[in-house]
Amino acid sequence: MRTFSTLSLSLMLSIAACSGGSSTTSSNAVPIDRGAVLVVVETRAGSDAFVQFQLAGATLEDAAGTQTANLLPESTMLTVGDATGEPAGLRLNPAPAGDYAALVLVLVPNSGIAIAPDGSSQAVTSPVDVRVPIAGGLQHDPQSASWLVIAHDAVPLSGPPGALSWNPSMSGRLDGASLRLDELRFPVVNQNLLAATATTIGNASVDLACSSTCIYEDEGGIAYASRAAFLTSLSIDDDLLVDGDLRRDGRMDATRIRRTSRNDQPRLVGNILSIDAATNSFEMLVVATRRNGNQVYLVTPELAVIRAQNAIIEAANSSTTNFSSLMVAQLVKVKWWAKSTSNGVPEYIAREVELLGSSNTQIHPEWEALVQSVDVTNQVIVIVPRNNDPIVIQGVSVPQAEVLVSNTTSFERRENHGGSNFAITLAQIQPGTDRIWIRGTVVGPTVIEATRVRVRED
């Protein structure tokens, strides 16, 4: 163990002449996950800009403030804001056993860059050390892998053009964080259990636990009649897109799984410039490409023509739609299977066009507090700060807040000492003794509309 000030200094000296690189391992050699800490970065940051920083180091910090040695295998560019909403990932080296309260990231000074939808870029300033508190703590066992989802709780990017700054308020999400993972590869069924490889997170293995209500879809979004029919159609050469809750042990409780044919071509990311409805084609400005979980931003954005006559068009809510849904200036992701050049302009035959909207950048914050009271009749929980940790709503610290719940809000209780979670009702929440975590949407200066509530005896 070492203190962070020493680590920061040594890291700054060691990478002074480095240009960075990727920590993603080749798909030809899937690494062993035992002891690793696998970090999923939720990149929804409330902005239409793509933001990256050079990451120099990462440590875990316990409740006493003691930190591990640097766990980052090598300096790498980390995406912290993505207008498409796709998660980024880090595979950290095996960590010693411990109960960790925070993840600390070390950024290279003056390495930040923000890329606007039109492809223009600006430098972004930031703090060097970014401390990310972990909700509920991370109990790491070096005999297995630990997964951690970190996300924004407030919009981090601010400032006028030419003077942008990134001041993050991030937290490590609870066990069972809801998210979407794309480009899961090499699906394998073993005794009716489904596993796949997460290219975004260093080719780590994800176990897909599926309830009886899980929806299984083909590439066009058409549901299979049954899980058995889906598994029968599945090939090792397919990719998977999965919505669900990611657990700290690498299990994902899936609510939807879509299989798609393997596509080794890099996906195109950019904005629509013009639309030709007569030919079902459009011009787009490509600002980035994404392949095997790695997103690369183009130094010079590329004009391209997309032929989408036979492409699947997917709306922002994941449902299939038609070509008429496309709009000029819309952000899209394009999967393609053939490329040619006409008059010096590249043309792509699209296989799938995914339409993106404001929901892809919308932040879903979480709050931690103490339960003061529960009104079952009116479905309201009043929360107050716990251990003087402030409740911050839209940048303002409030002395208390009301949490509105409904019939669609999920309630869970976590057993003490790292036990399991189990469903409860609103009436089973204990005022004065329960510690609470809320995920939801701000609907007033001191009012949160909850989608998910978890409690534990404090």
N, C-alpha and C positions, 0 to 999 in steps of 0.2 A: 504494500500500500504506500501511497505517497500523497503529498498535498498538491492541490491543483496549480498553485502558482509556479511550483517547480516544473510540473508537467507542461504548462503553457509555454514557459521559457524554452525548455528543451525542444519542444515541438516546433516553435517558431524558428529556432536555429537550424533544425534538421531539414526543414522544407524550404528554406529561403531560396534555394535554386531549383526547386522542383516545379514541374509543370502539371503535376497531378496524373490521375489515371483512374481506371475503373476497378472496383473490388469485386466485380461480378466474375464468377468462375466459369470457365468454358463448359458448355453443356456436354462435352465429351467425357467429362470426369466429374460426376456429381460428388461433392465433398460430404464427409461425415458431419452430421449436425451436432453430435454430442458435445455439450458444454457451451456451444455457441450462443450468442445473444443476437437475435434476428429482429431488426428494427424496421417497422413499416412506417413511413412518413406520409401522413395524410396531407396532401398538398393543396387542399381547398383553402384559399387564403383571401377570399373576398375581393379578388382583383382579376382583371383579364390579362395581366402580365405574367410571363414566365420568369421566375426568379431562381437563380442558382448562386451557390457559394462554394469556394474550395474548402473542403473539410480537412482539417489537419489532425484531429484526434477526437477520441470519445472515451469517456470513463463512466463508471457507475459509482454513485455516492451513497453511503449509508446514512442512517439517521444522525450519527455523530459528526457528519461532515467529512469523514475519511473517504478517500477515493482510491479506486483501483489504479493500476498502471494503465497506460493507453491501450485500448482494446481494438483500435482501428488498424487493420492490416497494412494499409497504405493510404496516403493522401488521395482524395477523390473529389470530383465535382458532385455536389449534392443539390438536387432540385428541392426547393422548399416552398415554391409556389408554382402551380401548374394550372393554366386556364382550362385544361381538359379534365382536371380532377383526378387524373391517374396517380396512384400512390407511387412513391419512390421507396427504395429499400437499401438497407445496410446489413452486411453480415459482419458482426464483430467477433473477435477471437474469443475462445473459451474464457469465461470469467470464474473467479473463485466463488465458492459457496457464500451466500450472504442474503441479507434482507435489505434491499436497496430502496432508497427513498427518491432518488433522482438520477437522470441521465444528464451528463454534461458534455456539450459539444464545443470543440475549439475550432473557430473559423479563421482562415488566413486573412489578415487585414487587407482591405482594399481589393478583395477578390470577387465581390458581389456584382452581379449583372442582372438587369431587368430587360426583357425583350417584349416589346409591345406587339399587338396583333399585326401591325403593318411591317414588322420585321426590324424596326429601329431599336437600338439598344442604348442603355444608359448605365453608368456606374451606380452602385448602391452601397452606402455605408452601413455598418452594423457593429454591434458589440463583438468582441473577440470570444468571450465565454458566454455560452447560452445554456442556462440551467433549466432542465425540463423536469419538474416534479412529477412523480409517478403516483397516480391515484391508487390507493390501496396498497402501495408498495409492490416490489418485485421480489418474490422469494425464489432465488436462483439455485438450482441443483446442478452441479457440474457433470452429473451423470446423464443429463438430458439437455435439450435445447430450451431456451426461453424466448418467447415471442413478445414484442412490445410494440404497440401502436402509439405513435405520438402525433398530435394534431394541434392546430391553431385554435385558441379561444377568443381571439380578437384579430381584427385586420392589422397585419404587421407592416404593410408598406404605406409610406406617407411622404409628403413633401412635394414641392413644385418640380416641374421638369428641370433636370440638371442638378437637382439637390435631393435625390431620393434617399430615404433611409429605411432600414428594416429593423424594427424593434419588436421582436416576437414576444408573445405571451402564449406559450405552448404548455401542454401537459401530456403525460403518459396516460392513455385511456385505460379504463378498467378491463379486467379479464372479460372477454366476450364483446370486444369492440365491433360495431357494425361497419362493414366496408365492402368494396368490390375488388376482386383480384382478377386481372385479365392475363392472358398469355400463360396460363398454367399448362405445362407440357407433360408429355409422357404419362398419360393417365394409366393407372394399373389397378385392376380389380383382384383382390386377394381375399378369398372366403367372404365375398359379397361386400367387402370394404373397399372404398375408392380412395386412391391417393394420387397426387400429382406433384410436379416440380414447379416451384415458383421462380420463374426466371428473374423477376424484379428483385427478389430478396436472395441473391446469391445462390440460386438453384437449390434452395432448401425444400425439404419434403413437407407437404401439407396433407393431412388426413381430412377427408371430406365426410363428415358425419351428417346424414340426411334424415330428417324427420319424415313422417308419413305425408306431410303437407308440402314437401319440397316439390318444386316445379322443374321438370326436365324438358329442355327445348333443343330443337335442331338449329341449324345455322340461320334459318329464316324466321326463328322465333315461334315455330309451331310446336306445341306441347306433345310429348310422347304419351301414349296411352298408359304407360306404367314405368316404374323404375326398371323393371326387368327388360322392357323393350329398349329403353335408353342404353342400358349396359350392354345389351346384345349388339347394338349398332356401333358401340364405341370402339375406336381403334387407337393403337399406340401412337399413331401419326396425327391424332386430333389434338387441338388445343381446347381449353376450357375457359369459360368466363363464369365466375361464381360470385353471387351475392350471399352474404351471411355474416355470422358473428365469429370473429377470430379469437380463439382462446390462447392463453399464455403458453399452453403446451403444444401449440402447433396444430390443434384440431380446429376445423372451421365448421360450425353448425350452419349448413347451407340451406337457404330458402329458395334459391334458383340456381340451376346449372345449365349452361348453354354450351353445346359442343360445336366447334367450327373446324373446318379442314385446316391442316397445317399451312401456314403462309410464312415462308422464310423471307419474303420481300419486306423491306422496312415500310411501316405505315407512314403516310404523309399527314402532317398537321399544319393547318393554316386556315385562311379566311377566303370565302368566296368573293371573287371580284365581279363576275358577270355570269349570267345564266342564259343558255340557249334551250328553251323549252321544246323547240321543234326537233332537236337532235338528242334531247336528254343528256346534255353535256354542260360543263361549266368551267370557267377559268378560276384558278385559285392561286393564292400566294403562299407557297410552302415556306414556313418559318422553321420547321423542325421535322425530324424523322424519328421513328421509334421502332426498335427491333430488339427482341429478346430482353425486354425490360429496360433497355438503355435508350434514353432520349437524347438526341444530338441536335443542337440548335445551329442553324446554318449561318455562317458569317455573312453571306449575301443571300437574302431570300430569293427563291426561284419561282418564276412564273410557270405554271403548268396547266394543261388542258386535261380535264377528267371526263372520260367517256363512261357514262353511267347507265347505258341502255338496259343492261341486264343485271345491274347491281342491286343488292339488298339495301334499302334505305331504312336506317334505324333512327327513331326519334330520341330526344333527350331522356324520355322516360323508359327507354329500352324496348318500346313497342315498335313494330314495323309500320312504315308509312310509305308514301309515294314521292315521286320526284317533285311534285308541286309544292312540297313542304320546304324546299330549299329557298333560302333568301340571301340576297346580296349582303355582304359583311358578316355572315354567319360563320362561326368557327366550326370546322369539320375535321374528322379523321377519316382517311381513305385507305382501305386495303385494296391492293391491285394485283393483277396476275400477269400483265403484259405491258411493255413500254416500247414506244417508238418516238421518232422525232419528225416534226413537220415545220418547215421554215425556221429551223433552229429552236423551236419550242418543244419541250418534251410532252408527249401525250401518254396518258395512262388509261388502260382498260380497268375500270373499277370492279371490284368484287363486292365491296361493302362500303357504304358511305354512312358514317355516324354523325348525326347532327348534335351539336352541343349548345347548351344554353346557360343561363345564369345559375341554374341549379348545380352546375359543375364547379362553380367557384364559391358557393354558399358555405359559410362556416357553420358547423354544428358544435357549439361550445358545450363544455361540461362544468358543473359547479360542485364543490364539496362544502358541506356545512353541517350544522347540528339541527336536529328537529326540535322546534319549540312547541308546536301544536299541530293537531290533525283534526280537520273538520270533515267527517265522513259524509255528512248530509250534503254539504256544498262542494265537496271534493276539492279541498284546499289544504295544502301543507304550508305552514309558516316555518321558515328556516332563519337561523341566526349564525353569525360567524363561529367557527370552532377554533379554540386555542388562539384567538386573535388573528386568525387567517381571514383576510377580508373577503366579502362576497362582492365581486366586481361585475357589474352589469353595464355593458356598452361603455367601458372605461371609467365608470364611476363606482366608488366603494359605497355600499349601502349597509345600514345597520341591521336590516332584515329584509326578507323578500317573501312574496307569496308564490307558491308553486301550484299551478292549476293542473289537475289531472282529469282524465276522462276514461271512458270504457275501452279506449284503444291504448292507454298507457300501460306499459308492462311494469310489474313490481317484482323485485327479487330481494331475498335476504341471503347474505353471505355469512357462512359460519365463521366464527373466530378462529384464529390460528391457522389460516390458509385452508379452511374447509371448502366444501362445495357450495354452489348456489342452488336455491330452490325458490319456486314461485310463492308469493304471498298476496294478500289483499291489502287495500289501503288501511283497513281497520287494524291490521296486525303491525303497523308501524308504531313504535313506542316513543312518544314525546319525552324529551329530556334525557333520554339515554341512547337514542339511535344516532349514529353518524350516517349522513346521507350523501349520495352522489346523484346528480340530476343531469340528464341530457334533454335538451329541448330548444325552444325558440323564445326569444325575448318578445313580449307583446306589450310591455309597459315599462316605465322607469324602474319599478321594483317588482315586476311580474314576469314569471317564466311559465310557458306552456310546455309541460313535460311530455316527452315521448317514452322516456325510460327512467325508472327510479330504482336505485339499489340502496339497501341499508345494511348496517352492521352495528351490533352493540358496541358502543364506544369504550 
